[in-house]
Amino acid sequence: MNEHTVIFQPSGRRGKIKDGANLLEAARSLGVEIESICGEKKTCGKCKVQVEEGFFEKYGVDSRVGNLSGWTRDEERMLSLAEKENKYRLSCLAHVQGDLLVFVPEESRGGKQVVRKKAGKLKHKPDPALTIHYIEMQSPTLHDPEDDFLRVVAALKAQHGVEADRIDIHCLRAMTGTLRKADWKVTVFLLHGEIVRVAPGKVENYYGIAIDIGTTTVAAYLTDLKTGRAVATESKMNPQVIYGEDVMSRITYAMQNPETGLEKMHKAIIGTLNEMIGALAEEHMITRDDILEMVLVCNTAMHHILLRLDPQYVGVAPFPTAMSKALDVKARDLGIDINICGSIHVLANEAGFVGADNCGVLIAEEPYNSEELMLIIDIGTNGELLLGSKKHGVVSCSVATGPALEGAQIKFGMRAAPGAIEKVEIDQETLEPRFKVIGKELWNIDAAEIEAKGICGSGIIDVVSEMFRTGIIDKSGRFSKYAPSKRITKDPQSGMPEYILAYKEETSIGKDIVVTQGDVRAIQLAVGSIYAGAVIMMREHGVEKVDTVVLAGAFGSHLNQFSCLLMGMFPDAPLDKILSVGNAAGDGARLCLVNKHKRKEADEMARKVRYLELTVYKDFERVFMKSMQFPHMEDKFPTIQHVIDEIPDWKKIAREKEKAEQEGG
């Protein structure tokens, strides 16, 4: 029977599916959870999926709606006209007849993504660019017929000592009626000298939103600008993952589809931002009109796609950006649905692939004010590094970690959702694992039901580190032929070794969850690139060690620091000096939203950071190759040397055992 390649996004799961199987069956066979509350009786309409059309070179797939069976009456009945036009199908009724790239919308996902980007505590007091001022005025008379705008401007100066020199046209149109209905007692909203809202009566609280647009996830923080406190948070997958899991894939997609590629990706992210804004407003019981400013951070590629700027030149040497300086733009010009007079502030890009998100990290962690030499690693689909102190200044670089650290490109990898293995320990004597699954309080050995579905990024870091610590793999990443465990088997097709982390009885997918030689290699590439970037920055500073390592990003905040150090993700540092700070990029965006001085500081410091383009560094390949070994081919790690010394040499142990048996026999 014929088989076809089917890829599900945003999970990234892919595989060969038999001709005629429905998409729901295909999804479940690949461990993709799709909602089906009617138990496949074809009555609930909850298993909607969207078919992406076109040739996707990254996957070698030509996806067409015609690669599915024809429409059914039930689909005609349960799908809206808009859904039909946007190529939605019900997965229980659509049968595979060719290669497909399928997007599972959030509402159809049975296991919702756990996007862990909590709001941290900010270090600076509120002093926002957006300010509010309550004023009272006399109505015009024949003796005092001054126009409404000048009357408001005069009252602002007289009662609050603030200057206003312009007004948004949409605000002006509404203001004349508001002044009279409110008996000339109003609250005026000012942003950089522009009147952007006139509200009746006295307004006490006012709001803005800080947003971190990551390659994989988007996090938004509704913030009370009076207190500086995040009053609601929302996070979603970046819908652009269907066009590529990393920034280069999306740049390539835009280049290969010059007529529609950029526009599709732009509309996708704007749509998601608007959904998140609506959810935040609803949660805090305010309206979109109550939101007058947003601050955004994102990497350079996401920045260009958001602003509908051609990203192709960012992807080729010398990697120039269309604009590095911070930018203010009206929300309506981007189609972002907040107050029609609202404004968007996008932080400065630093250079190349080091974008506004790294600028957010920079001002949140302030290495330029630190007495200690800080190495800051913002780990995501694209890794961005900062190294600096008050004495040394700050250098930055970008490394291609790829999506492996977020669960993609791993055989049983998945993003952080219920069912994902997130923590792993392996017994050094028995080589038996214990693991913890997202959504379960107990470890597997203590839980009655485990229902593991795959391995997320923190889990794959843990398991590879533990495999090295217990001698299952050596420092080159190769599996030991002598490690005494029934869990070490061979893939029946490739013959390559693999380690069974969870037996099929412990999973919800009906098959063993294994870690393959290919998985180990993918992690070596990602970890090696981070270490190599750090080493080159240290050379530029003329230093041989760092004082503090800061792991930033939603992913970084859930990593086991010991596992990272044992793998050699970064140079040696005391474990108590390896800190996880959460979503520092988002914290930087929030700082710039609530404090106008930090906004100015961000623009100034972004220009002072010295960017290193690693691709032109003559020694990069050699440094990178050495960095792929665990923890490193040559560099010393005194903090964990006692652990490395205790790694079992199973080959030596086996030979000693064999020799003892021979002598005893």
Summary of the structure (lengths in Angstrom):
residues: 665
radius of gyration: 27.6
end to end distance: 55.8
largest distance: 119.9
contacts: 2394
relative contact order: 0.10
helix: 35%
strand: 25%
